[in-house]
Amino acid sequence: MATEMGKRLWETVGVVTSRVLGREVPAPAGPDEREALAALLVAEARRSPAHARELAALMSVAGTGGGAQGVPEQLPTATRHFTDRKRPLALLDREASRKPDGLPKVAVLHGPEGIGTSTVAYRWGHGAKRFPDGTLYVDLRSGSVSTAPTAATVLRRFLPALGLPADSMPLTVDERLNRYRVLLADRRMLVVLDHAQSAAQVRPLITGAPGVFTVVVARRPLTGLDAVAIPVEPLSHKDAKSFLAKLVGGPAMKAAREALPALLEDCAGNPFALRARAEHLASGTPVGRRAGAVNAPSPVRVAVEDAYGLLAPDAARFYRLCALRPWSALGAGAAGAAAGVEEAEAQRLLAELAEAHLLEATEDGRYRYRPAVLAHAQEFAGREDGMAGSAASVRRAVEWCLRFAVRADFAALAGRWHVSALFEQFGKGDYADPGAAIEALAAESDNLVEAVLAAEEFGFVELVCPLVEALWALQLKTGCGEALMPALRAGVRVADEHFAGTRTAGRMHVQLAFAHMDSMRDDEAENELRAAADVEALAEHPRGQATAVESLGLLRLRQWRFRSAFESFEEADRALDRIGPGDDGEKDLPRARALLQRHRGRALIGLSRFEEARQRLDAALEFFQETLQEDYNTARVLTDLAELLCAQADFAAALPLIDRASALLRRENATAHLRYLDGLRDRCAPHGQ
């Protein structure tokens, strides 16, 4: 249910349930109610072969295909040069080989920044031979607390790697955790949770499966976990010198013989500091701290001070301005905007800072700051760029995020109506297809949330709501409302304070409502939708009011309250009647009414009012197929009509509609919907020959 097709399948189960049991049955809430309903459906299946076939077809759609194949190997590559660390490696061996006793096998590798805790985990994991079922890995580091990965978002990555089809993702975190534990129960796997920020963040992901070993990497021991704490200590003087020699070679070590004692003292056995200094040592660059630097005992800070002091003025300014917000990772576009330079120049400077160990390259070609480096850059930005320069930089970065998100959202969902005029101003992004636009939005999603929060904090209120509006395609198509929640809540706060009683406020409440729906918080969703309808009525904006009431009807469909859903769609249609010639929203009327025809048809199928449903769906099909020529919605209506015919046992007539819908959706690369249609075809095939 965490995807669009999952929600459709859930609604279809509700339709079948009402038909099989002969009455409208509210959707079950929680496992106990689902178990009770399943028993009723199985009893009916035993009584009726037709019902048995219908249930079997639905189960086949929900339970096959789509998951990752093979053994997951997600652990990052270990570094080439590795020195000492015999004790932590031995302690990891001991905990991993402990005989099963009912307690989870968990170790926490901990140490100060730059000490190499992650490197120890990678090296040990790649060398371990006791995990034939593979490794799972996640980096829990994030730009800010607001965007830090939660158990729900981590499981979105882990479950498909364990073979669960992506379009069968459970909706709630509790159900995801249950599925995770079931899938791990009989496997022998290593799970690495890197850069954990707290015990609470990782505790739900720890399993008692006897063959699973969980390694948590953190700055401190995380005493809230029942785990073996394994400290990673600074390298000894001898090992630090050996490590440095591996990095730079013997000739460079000899050439810098006089500077080595002070350098090793400054680095204090910290591998990050040694690596940063090695670049200078190999090139013959002086490695003393720059004059006037802040005196700090941390070897990481000392190394950062040295690297910063060697930067050219343009690179130093770029380094400072890109760090003003805790972005999760930066590409050349966002970084160039923050610093006010062209994208090509930004790419050059990002690579230069990575060479200086002031940035880390990520697997997707972007760059991020270590926490200590970020703190240093922000401190010097405050000193050297001032409040005005810093605010201007943040605004440029937010405006880049806004333009990017608007254009990608427009490309992903071209047919929807917009509140902000920026969609028409910026136009559609240049993407191969809507799926590519969604992928681009997903890759930047953490930064887009951070941009919304930055705009609110800096008082750029006119940027907040358009940016939130541009998250709609991502929210609708990926079901990631929970991850976007900080931005969605900020949109409502800003709209209610600065744009109360406007259509902007109505849109913000609707988007927050859909995020609540994604997490099955139906009461909160209904409250937001009713607030949106009230705001839109106050704003005398019938198009927005219709959208809010229509969305309430969609909530009712998901709750299997088909009669109430139909009434909401009727109310939404009456709101559209108030849009006259020349009024705002007039051009959207045909599409809006066609969608409502489709929704009413779906509700009528649930009520077994088949002839009326057919009329509504035929009208919607004519518009989407002939007038708008919109493949995706044409295919969705064809699917509705096929399900209607199946409900009437007219399987032969349903098959051609399924084939037509499949042909359209192959062009859209709608894999999940195609699999659903395959199941519907299997349900019809024995009867359609």
MARSESE-199097 format. One record per residue (C-alpha): residue number from 1; residue in three letters; x, y, z. Coordinates in steps of 0.02 Angstrom, whole numbers, plus 50000, padded with zeros to 5 digits. Last residue first. Layout:
% MARSESE-199097
   k   r  east north    up
 NUM ALA     X     Y     Z
...
END
This chain:
% MARSESE-199097
   k   r  east north    up
 689 GLN 49431 49077 48778
 688 GLY 49383 49213 48902
 687 HIS 49338 49109 49053
 686 PRO 49508 49032 49092
 685 ALA 49591 49197 49043
 684 CYS 49495 49317 49155
 683 ARG 49587 49298 49322
 682 ASP 49751 49278 49231
 681 ARG 49715 49442 49141
 680 LEU 49682 49530 49308
 679 GLY 49848 49464 49373
 678 ASP 49937 49526 49218
 677 LEU 49848 49693 49240
 676 TYR 49921 49710 49415
 675 ARG 50092 49670 49345
 674 LEU 50068 49808 49216
 673 HIS 50020 49931 49352
 672 ALA 50180 49893 49446
 671 THR 50288 49909 49291
 670 ALA 50221 50077 49230
 669 ASN 50354 50101 49093
 668 GLU 50239 50235 49018
 667 ARG 50250 50159 48844
 666 ARG 50214 49990 48922
 665 LEU 50063 50072 49002
 664 LEU 49974 50101 48837
 663 ALA 49995 49922 48777
 662 SER 49940 49855 48946
 661 ALA 49780 49959 48945
 660 ARG 49735 49894 48772
 659 ASP 49768 49713 48824
 658 ILE 49663 49733 48982
 657 LEU 49521 49807 48879
 656 PRO 49530 49660 48759
 655 LEU 49518 49537 48907
 654 ALA 49367 49616 48993
 653 ALA 49241 49569 48858
 652 ALA 49283 49384 48874
 651 PHE 49276 49395 49063
 650 ASP 49096 49453 49074
 649 ALA 49075 49389 49253
 648 GLN 48987 49552 49304
 647 ALA 49128 49590 49427
 646 CYS 49248 49546 49288
 645 LEU 49163 49674 49177
 644 LEU 49184 49808 49311
 643 GLU 49366 49759 49333
 642 ALA 49394 49780 49146
 641 LEU 49308 49950 49151
 640 ASP 49421 50008 49292
 639 THR 49574 49947 49197
 638 LEU 49517 50043 49042
 637 VAL 49497 50196 49154
 636 ARG 49677 50177 49215
 635 ALA 49741 50151 49038
 634 THR 49658 50311 48978
 633 ASN 49731 50399 49130
 632 TYR 49907 50349 49079
 631 ASP 49888 50373 48892
 630 GLU 49821 50551 48889
 629 GLN 49742 50584 48720
 628 LEU 49652 50736 48794
 627 THR 49496 50729 48686
 626 GLU 49488 50551 48620
 625 GLN 49565 50439 48753
 624 PHE 49552 50544 48912
 623 PHE 49382 50617 48868
 622 GLU 49302 50460 48795
 621 LEU 49367 50356 48939
 620 ALA 49290 50471 49070
 619 ALA 49119 50460 48986
 618 ASP 49133 50271 48973
 617 LEU 49179 50263 49157
 616 ARG 49025 50359 49213
 615 GLN 48907 50258 49103
 614 ARG 48984 50092 49158
 613 ALA 48968 50139 49342
 612 GLU 48783 50176 49318
 611 GLU 48760 50004 49241
 610 PHE 48861 49920 49377
 609 ARG 48781 49982 49535
 608 SER 48873 49851 49638
 607 LEU 48909 49981 49775
 606 GLY 49096 49956 49755
 605 ILE 49073 49973 49567
 604 LEU 48980 50136 49602
 603 ALA 49130 50205 49697
 602 ARG 49245 50165 49551
 601 GLY 49125 50249 49428
 600 ARG 49115 50400 49541
 599 HIS 49304 50414 49535
 598 ARG 49305 50401 49345
 597 GLN 49172 50534 49324
 596 LEU 49267 50642 49448
 595 LEU 49423 50624 49342
 594 ALA 49325 50675 49187
 593 ARG 49253 50825 49280
 592 ALA 49427 50886 49326
 591 ARG 49490 50860 49148
 590 PRO 49348 50960 49073
 589 LEU 49355 51096 49207
 588 ASP 49542 51138 49202
 587 LYS 49520 51278 49074
 586 GLU 49389 51360 49185
 585 GLY 49504 51360 49336
 584 ASP 49502 51548 49361
 583 ASP 49340 51616 49294
 582 GLY 49320 51669 49112
 581 PRO 49157 51575 49091
 580 GLY 49092 51517 49260
 579 ILE 49160 51405 49396
 578 ARG 49017 51375 49520
 577 ASP 48975 51207 49440
 576 LEU 49146 51144 49496
 575 ALA 49083 51147 49676
 574 ARG 48936 51038 49623
 573 ASP 49060 50912 49553
 572 ALA 49152 50907 49720
 571 GLU 48988 50872 49809
 570 GLU 48953 50727 49692
 569 PHE 49127 50658 49723
 568 SER 49097 50670 49911
 567 GLU 48931 50579 49895
 566 PHE 49014 50438 49797
 565 ALA 49147 50419 49933
 564 SER 49012 50410 50067
 563 ARG 48929 50268 49973
 562 PHE 49095 50180 49943
 561 ARG 49158 50177 50122
 560 TRP 49296 50051 50082
 559 GLN 49418 50156 50189
 558 ARG 49525 50181 50034
 557 LEU 49372 50241 49941
 556 ARG 49332 50359 50085
 555 LEU 49505 50437 50072
 554 LEU 49475 50461 49886
 553 GLY 49312 50550 49929
 552 LEU 49405 50666 50047
 551 SER 49522 50702 49902
 550 GLU 49371 50751 49795
 549 VAL 49317 50869 49936
 548 ALA 49488 50954 49937
 547 THR 49498 50959 49747
 546 ALA 49323 51033 49733
 545 GLN 49370 51169 49857
 544 GLY 49524 51209 49753
 543 ARG 49423 51227 49594
 542 PRO 49286 51323 49690
 541 HIS 49406 51462 49743
 540 GLU 49303 51588 49840
 539 ALA 49451 51610 49959
 538 LEU 49336 51570 50105
 537 ALA 49276 51415 50012
 536 GLU 49457 51365 49980
 535 VAL 49498 51385 50164
 534 ASP 49349 51281 50219
 533 ALA 49391 51142 50094
 532 ALA 49573 51142 50151
 531 ALA 49522 51131 50335
 530 ARG 49408 50985 50290
 529 LEU 49552 50901 50201
 528 GLU 49671 50931 50347
 527 ASN 49549 50859 50474
 526 GLU 49516 50708 50362
 525 ALA 49701 50671 50348
 524 GLU 49726 50685 50536
 523 ASP 49584 50561 50565
 522 ASP 49651 50444 50429
 521 ARG 49826 50426 50496
 520 MET 49858 50279 50381
 519 SER 50038 50333 50345
 518 ASP 50005 50375 50162
 517 MET 49842 50457 50215
 516 HIS 49938 50574 50330
 515 ALA 50050 50622 50184
 514 PHE 49893 50650 50080
 513 ALA 49825 50769 50211
 512 LEU 49986 50870 50212
 511 GLN 49965 50896 50025
 510 VAL 49784 50950 50046
 509 HIS 49827 51073 50186
 508 MET 49962 51155 50079
 507 ARG 49843 51170 49931
 506 GLY 49712 51259 50037
 505 ALA 49840 51381 50107
 504 THR 49891 51429 49930
 503 ARG 49708 51448 49884
 502 THR 49701 51589 50010
 501 GLY 49616 51611 50180
 500 ALA 49780 51627 50274
 499 PHE 49931 51669 50167
 498 HIS 50060 51726 50295
 497 GLU 50024 51629 50454
 496 ASP 49917 51486 50387
 495 ALA 50025 51468 50232
 494 VAL 50189 51471 50329
 493 ARG 50132 51339 50453
 492 VAL 50051 51231 50317
 491 GLY 50208 51233 50210
 490 ALA 50317 51197 50362
 489 ARG 50211 51042 50396
 488 LEU 50238 50984 50218
 487 ALA 50426 51015 50229
 486 PRO 50445 50916 50391
 485 MET 50330 50778 50320
 484 LEU 50431 50744 50162
 483 ALA 50504 50582 50230
 482 GLU 50331 50525 50289
 481 GLY 50252 50571 50123
 480 CYS 50365 50452 50028
 479 GLY 50225 50364 49933
 478 THR 50329 50365 49774
 477 LYS 50209 50431 49643
 476 LEU 50101 50549 49745
 475 GLN 50234 50626 49856
 474 LEU 50361 50644 49716
 473 ALA 50228 50721 49604
 472 TRP 50173 50839 49743
 471 LEU 50345 50903 49795
 470 ALA 50327 51057 49683
 469 GLU 50186 51121 49794
 468 VAL 50310 51122 49939
 467 LEU 50428 51231 49837
 466 PRO 50285 51347 49787
 465 CYS 50237 51358 49972
 464 VAL 50407 51404 50042
 463 LEU 50471 51531 49915
 462 GLU 50360 51679 49963
 461 VAL 50405 51649 50146
 460 PHE 50589 51688 50122
 459 GLY 50597 51725 50309
 458 PHE 50767 51647 50340
 457 GLU 50696 51504 50443
 456 GLU 50551 51469 50324
 455 ALA 50665 51470 50171
 454 ALA 50790 51358 50261
 453 LEU 50655 51233 50308
 452 VAL 50593 51225 50128
 451 ALA 50772 51207 50065
 450 GLU 50805 51066 50189
 449 VAL 50655 50971 50120
 448 LEU 50720 50998 49944
 447 ASN 50893 50942 49999
 446 ASP 50826 50778 50066
 445 SER 50724 50751 49906
 444 GLU 50866 50781 49783
 443 ALA 50883 50601 49721
 442 ALA 50694 50577 49733
 441 LEU 50661 50729 49623
 440 ALA 50780 50664 49490
 439 GLU 50700 50491 49495
 438 ILE 50528 50569 49477
 437 ALA 50586 50665 49323
 436 ALA 50656 50506 49248
 435 GLY 50489 50419 49276
 434 PRO 50396 50560 49188
 433 ASP 50496 50528 49028
 432 ALA 50662 50576 48947
 431 TYR 50676 50732 49053
 430 ASP 50698 50914 49000
 429 GLY 50608 51007 49139
 428 LYS 50437 51079 49106
 427 GLY 50403 51266 49114
 426 PHE 50487 51396 49224
 425 GLN 50355 51533 49210
 424 GLU 50205 51416 49191
 423 PHE 50256 51320 49346
 422 LEU 50306 51481 49434
 421 ALA 50126 51544 49432
 420 SER 50095 51449 49593
 419 VAL 49925 51368 49619
 418 HIS 49944 51230 49492
 417 TRP 49827 51116 49393
 416 ARG 49877 50939 49348
 415 GLY 49914 50878 49173
 414 ALA 50104 50885 49167
 413 LEU 50137 50770 49313
 412 ALA 50320 50714 49303
 411 ALA 50377 50855 49188
 410 PHE 50292 50986 49298
 409 ASP 50370 50908 49453
 408 ALA 50543 50914 49373
 407 ARG 50523 51097 49321
 406 VAL 50454 51151 49490
 405 ALA 50586 51052 49587
 404 PHE 50735 51124 49491
 403 ARG 50671 51302 49501
 402 LEU 50636 51288 49687
 401 CYS 50802 51203 49726
 400 TRP 50895 51341 49633
 399 GLU 50793 51472 49726
 398 VAL 50840 51389 49891
 397 ALA 51024 51394 49845
 396 ARG 51015 51577 49794
 395 ARG 50923 51619 49955
 394 VAL 51055 51531 50059
 393 SER 51192 51630 49974
 392 ALA 51102 51796 50000
 391 ALA 51078 51754 50184
 390 SER 51263 51715 50204
 389 GLY 51317 51876 50120
 388 ALA 51199 51979 50228
 387 MET 51246 51892 50390
 386 GLY 51433 51906 50366
 385 ASP 51545 51828 50234
 384 GLU 51710 51820 50329
 383 ARG 51666 51785 50510
 382 GLY 51501 51694 50490
 381 ALA 51570 51599 50342
 380 PHE 51719 51551 50450
 379 GLU 51608 51468 50579
 378 GLN 51502 51384 50447
 377 ALA 51655 51309 50363
 376 HIS 51724 51245 50528
 375 ALA 51558 51167 50578
 374 LEU 51543 51083 50408
 373 VAL 51719 51013 50424
 372 ALA 51678 50941 50595
 371 PRO 51516 50862 50529
 370 ARG 51600 50790 50373
 369 TYR 51544 50885 50220
 368 ARG 51458 50813 50067
 367 TYR 51487 50790 49881
 366 ARG 51390 50727 49731
 365 GLY 51434 50594 49604
 364 ASP 51301 50466 49651
 363 GLU 51421 50362 49757
 362 THR 51464 50510 49868
 361 ALA 51624 50612 49861
 360 GLU 51686 50679 50028
 359 LEU 51728 50862 50052
 358 LEU 51870 50954 50142
 357 HIS 51990 50813 50103
 356 ALA 52097 50932 49994
 355 GLU 52060 50826 49841
 354 ALA 51876 50838 49886
 353 LEU 51891 51027 49892
 352 GLU 51968 51029 49718
 351 ALA 51832 50914 49649
 350 LEU 51697 51031 49718
 349 LEU 51790 51180 49645
 348 ARG 51794 51106 49470
 347 GLN 51609 51059 49477
 346 ALA 51566 51234 49536
 345 GLU 51662 51309 49391
 344 ALA 51560 51204 49270
 343 GLU 51399 51253 49358
 342 GLU 51432 51440 49348
 341 VAL 51466 51534 49509
 340 GLY 51354 51619 49638
 339 ALA 51418 51520 49786
 338 ALA 51251 51444 49836
 337 ALA 51197 51431 49654
 336 GLY 51356 51340 49605
 335 ALA 51332 51218 49748
 334 ALA 51152 51182 49697
 333 GLY 51199 51149 49516
 332 ALA 51367 51064 49546
 331 GLY 51293 50930 49657
 330 LEU 51282 50940 49845
 329 ALA 51249 50809 49978
 328 SER 51135 50802 50131
 327 TRP 51130 50992 50141
 326 PRO 51164 51054 50318
 325 ARG 51145 51238 50272
 324 LEU 51282 51371 50263
 323 ALA 51410 51244 50202
 322 CYS 51411 51288 50017
 321 LEU 51455 51467 50063
 320 ARG 51613 51425 50158
 319 TYR 51694 51307 50033
 318 PHE 51652 51422 49887
 317 ARG 51735 51567 49978
 316 ALA 51891 51462 50011
 315 ALA 51894 51403 49829
 314 ASP 51886 51582 49765
 313 PRO 52019 51641 49889
 312 ALA 52143 51501 49845
 311 LEU 52147 51362 49973
 310 LEU 52302 51324 50076
 309 GLY 52231 51392 50238
 308 TYR 52079 51283 50221
 307 ALA 52185 51125 50213
 306 ASP 52284 51175 50368
 305 GLU 52129 51222 50467
 304 VAL 52046 51059 50416
 303 ALA 52196 50959 50478
 302 VAL 52194 51051 50645
 301 ARG 52006 51025 50661
 300 VAL 52026 50839 50629
 299 PRO 52166 50831 50756
 298 SER 52047 50905 50886
 297 PRO 52140 51011 51014
 296 ALA 52081 51177 50942
 295 ASN 52178 51339 50920
 294 VAL 52083 51448 50797
 293 ALA 52198 51491 50655
 292 GLY 52289 51658 50660
 291 ALA 52438 51599 50560
 290 ARG 52409 51442 50459
 289 ARG 52448 51274 50539
 288 GLY 52610 51197 50480
 287 VAL 52605 51077 50334
 286 PRO 52718 51158 50206
 285 THR 52683 51086 50032
 284 GLY 52808 50955 49974
 283 SER 52679 50872 49862
 282 ALA 52680 50706 49956
 281 LEU 52678 50794 50124
 280 HIS 52532 50904 50078
 279 GLU 52425 50758 50020
 278 ALA 52480 50658 50172
 277 ARG 52415 50793 50288
 276 ALA 52234 50755 50241
 275 ARG 52264 50568 50255
 274 LEU 52346 50587 50425
 273 ALA 52203 50696 50488
 272 PHE 52076 50567 50430
 271 PRO 52177 50426 50508
 270 ASN 52186 50508 50682
 269 GLY 52343 50451 50774
 268 ALA 52369 50620 50859
 267 CYS 52374 50714 50693
 266 ASP 52461 50864 50771
 265 GLU 52593 50754 50853
 264 LEU 52623 50660 50691
 263 LEU 52649 50825 50599
 262 ALA 52765 50893 50733
 261 PRO 52873 50735 50728
 260 LEU 52868 50725 50537
 259 ALA 52931 50900 50493
 258 GLU 53116 50855 50503
 257 ARG 53098 50695 50402
 256 ALA 52996 50776 50263
 255 ALA 53112 50721 50122
 254 LYS 53131 50549 50200
 253 MET 52943 50523 50210
 252 ALA 52922 50584 50032
 251 PRO 53052 50459 49971
 250 GLY 52972 50313 50068
 249 GLY 52795 50322 50000
 248 VAL 52651 50445 50026
 247 LEU 52504 50342 50087
 246 LYS 52593 50185 50146
 245 ALA 52720 50293 50237
 244 LEU 52579 50386 50326
 243 PHE 52507 50221 50388
 242 SER 52677 50165 50451
 241 LYS 52701 50330 50544
 240 ALA 52529 50314 50621
 239 ASP 52565 50133 50667
 238 LYS 52725 50181 50759
 237 HIS 52648 50329 50847
 236 SER 52499 50221 50898
 235 LEU 52339 50241 50800
 234 PRO 52195 50325 50890
 233 GLU 52069 50205 50970
 232 VAL 51915 50120 50897
 231 PRO 51806 50073 51045
 230 ILE 51699 49916 51036
 229 ALA 51538 49922 51137
 228 VAL 51448 49754 51138
 227 ALA 51262 49788 51125
 226 ASP 51104 49811 51227
 225 LEU 51076 49984 51157
 224 GLY 51041 50138 51263
 223 THR 51228 50150 51299
 222 LEU 51256 50220 51126
 221 PRO 51448 50197 51133
 220 ARG 51491 50366 51054
 219 ARG 51531 50429 50879
 218 ALA 51433 50290 50797
 217 VAL 51445 50134 50688
 216 VAL 51317 49997 50723
 215 VAL 51360 49819 50672
 214 THR 51214 49698 50666
 213 PHE 51248 49511 50654
 212 VAL 51109 49401 50585
 211 GLY 51112 49210 50593
 210 PRO 51019 49193 50758
 209 ALA 50879 49315 50710
 208 GLY 50860 49429 50861
 207 THR 50838 49583 50753
 206 ILE 50900 49761 50770
 205 LEU 50816 49883 50652
 204 PRO 50697 49954 50784
 203 ARG 50846 50004 50895
 202 VAL 50935 50103 50759
 201 GLN 50867 50280 50775
 200 ALA 50824 50262 50960
 199 ALA 51005 50221 51001
 198 SER 51059 50387 50929
 197 GLN 51149 50469 50782
 196 ALA 51204 50313 50690
 195 HIS 51345 50347 50568
 194 ASP 51335 50175 50484
 193 LEU 51206 50040 50516
 192 VAL 51290 49881 50451
 191 VAL 51185 49722 50436
 190 LEU 51279 49558 50408
 189 MET 51178 49408 50354
 188 ARG 51145 49225 50388
 187 ARG 50962 49202 50346
 186 ASP 50823 49104 50430
 185 ALA 50733 49244 50522
 184 LEU 50789 49386 50408
 183 LEU 50632 49389 50299
 182 VAL 50517 49374 50451
 181 ARG 50609 49513 50542
 180 TYR 50595 49630 50394
 179 ARG 50411 49589 50368
 178 ASN 50375 49634 50550
 177 LEU 50475 49793 50534
 176 ARG 50380 49843 50377
 175 GLU 50215 49809 50465
 174 ASP 50265 49918 50613
 173 VAL 50328 50056 50496
 172 THR 50160 50068 50410
 171 LEU 50120 50050 50225
 170 PRO 50193 49882 50183
 169 MET 50297 49882 50021
 168 SER 50216 49769 49891
 167 ASP 50261 49887 49746
 166 ALA 50446 49867 49786
 165 PRO 50432 49679 49775
 164 LEU 50508 49599 49932
 163 GLY 50666 49504 49890
 162 LEU 50782 49550 50033
 161 ALA 50853 49697 49935
 160 PRO 50673 49757 49913
 159 LEU 50655 49756 50104
 158 PHE 50817 49849 50145
 157 ARG 50793 50013 50052
 156 ARG 50614 50053 50103
 155 LEU 50665 49981 50272
 154 VAL 50785 50125 50296
 153 THR 50644 50249 50262
 152 ALA 50530 50174 50394
 151 ALA 50671 50154 50521
 150 THR 50705 50340 50505
 149 PRO 50835 50426 50397
 148 ALA 50889 50599 50460
 147 THR 50803 50739 50364
 146 SER 50743 50845 50511
 145 VAL 50899 50808 50614
 144 SER 51004 50889 50479
 143 GLY 51117 50849 50333
 142 SER 51101 50664 50358
 141 ARG 51207 50519 50419
 140 LEU 51114 50355 50431
 139 ASP 51221 50272 50298
 138 VAL 51137 50105 50261
 137 TYR 51208 49933 50230
 136 LEU 51138 49758 50207
 135 THR 51257 49613 50182
 134 GLY 51244 49443 50099
 133 ASP 51157 49276 50123
 132 PRO 51323 49182 50136
 131 PHE 51372 49281 50293
 130 ARG 51511 49183 50383
 129 LYS 51657 49227 50272
 128 ALA 51705 49394 50350
 127 GLY 51841 49490 50257
 126 HIS 51723 49613 50172
 125 GLY 51633 49647 50335
 124 TRP 51794 49670 50435
 123 ARG 51864 49797 50313
 122 TYR 51699 49891 50297
 121 ALA 51668 49898 50485
 120 VAL 51846 49953 50521
 119 THR 51832 50088 50387
 118 SER 51671 50151 50467
 117 THR 51758 50172 50635
 116 GLY 51907 50260 50555
 115 ILE 51960 50391 50684
 114 GLY 51896 50536 50578
 113 GLU 51767 50590 50705
 112 PRO 51789 50517 50878
 111 GLY 51760 50332 50913
 110 HIS 51628 50198 50915
 109 LEU 51599 50025 50842
 108 VAL 51436 49965 50919
 107 ALA 51412 49777 50914
 106 VAL 51250 49677 50903
 105 LYS 51208 49491 50902
 104 PRO 51029 49489 50964
 103 LEU 50996 49386 51120
 102 GLY 50907 49218 51107
 101 ASP 51062 49119 51150
 100 PRO 51139 49090 50978
  99 LYS 51324 49044 50996
  98 ARG 51440 49193 50983
  97 SER 51534 49195 50817
  96 ALA 51485 49374 50772
  95 GLU 51525 49437 50947
  94 ARG 51699 49361 50949
  93 ASP 51744 49410 50771
  92 LEU 51693 49590 50805
  91 LEU 51804 49588 50960
  90 ALA 51950 49523 50857
  89 LEU 51928 49661 50728
  88 PRO 51919 49792 50865
  87 ARG 52084 49725 50940
  86 LYS 52182 49703 50779
  85 ARG 52150 49881 50721
  84 ASP 52330 49904 50657
  83 THR 52346 49985 50485
  82 PHE 52235 49993 50332
  81 HIS 52281 50065 50162
  80 ARG 52170 50005 50020
  79 THR 52006 50072 50086
  78 ALA 51856 49955 50099
  77 THR 51720 49962 49966
  76 PRO 51546 50003 50027
  75 LEU 51436 49863 50097
  74 GLN 51279 49834 49994
  73 GLU 51305 49653 49942
  72 PRO 51130 49584 49920
  71 VAL 51125 49400 49866
  70 GLY 51026 49362 49710
  69 GLN 50863 49433 49646
  68 ALA 50784 49597 49699
  67 GLY 50596 49595 49712
  66 GLY 50472 49630 49573
  65 GLY 50381 49465 49559
  64 THR 50237 49387 49652
  63 GLY 50126 49409 49804
  62 ALA 49999 49546 49778
  61 VAL 49944 49501 49601
  60 SER 49933 49316 49644
  59 MET 49827 49356 49797
  58 LEU 49703 49452 49691
  57 ALA 49687 49307 49569
  56 ALA 49664 49182 49710
  55 LEU 49527 49289 49786
  54 GLU 49430 49292 49623
  53 ARG 49453 49106 49593
  52 ALA 49390 49066 49768
  51 HIS 49240 49180 49744
  50 ALA 49193 49085 49587
  49 PRO 49220 48917 49675
  48 SER 49093 48970 49809
  47 ARG 49079 48893 49983
  46 ARG 49264 48873 50018
  45 ALA 49293 49049 49951
  44 GLU 49158 49115 50068
  43 ALA 49248 49040 50217
  42 VAL 49412 49111 50154
  41 LEU 49334 49284 50143
  40 LEU 49267 49274 50321
  39 ALA 49434 49215 50389
  38 ALA 49524 49355 50297
  37 LEU 49406 49481 50379
  36 ALA 49454 49419 50552
  35 GLU 49640 49421 50511
  34 ARG 49626 49597 50441
  33 GLU 49538 49655 50599
  32 ASP 49675 49581 50707
  31 PRO 49816 49648 50596
  30 GLY 49767 49832 50605
  29 ALA 49621 49933 50539
  28 PRO 49505 49835 50426
  27 ALA 49420 49930 50285
  26 PRO 49237 49958 50324
  25 VAL 49121 49824 50251
  24 GLU 48983 49871 50129
  23 ARG 48867 49721 50110
  22 GLY 48844 49562 50009
  21 LEU 48992 49470 50083
  20 VAL 49069 49428 49915
  19 ARG 49022 49594 49834
  18 SER 49079 49702 49980
  17 THR 49241 49602 49993
  16 VAL 49275 49612 49806
  15 VAL 49259 49801 49810
  14 GLY 49368 49813 49965
  13 VAL 49500 49702 49885
  12 THR 49496 49820 49736
  11 GLU 49528 49968 49852
  10 TRP 49682 49879 49923
   9 LEU 49742 49841 49746
   8 ARG 49726 50025 49701
   7 LYS 49824 50075 49855
   6 GLY 49962 49954 49809
   5 MET 49961 50024 49633
   4 GLU 49995 50200 49696
   3 THR 50133 50140 49812
   2 ALA 50150 50117 50001
   1 MET 50000 50000 50000
END
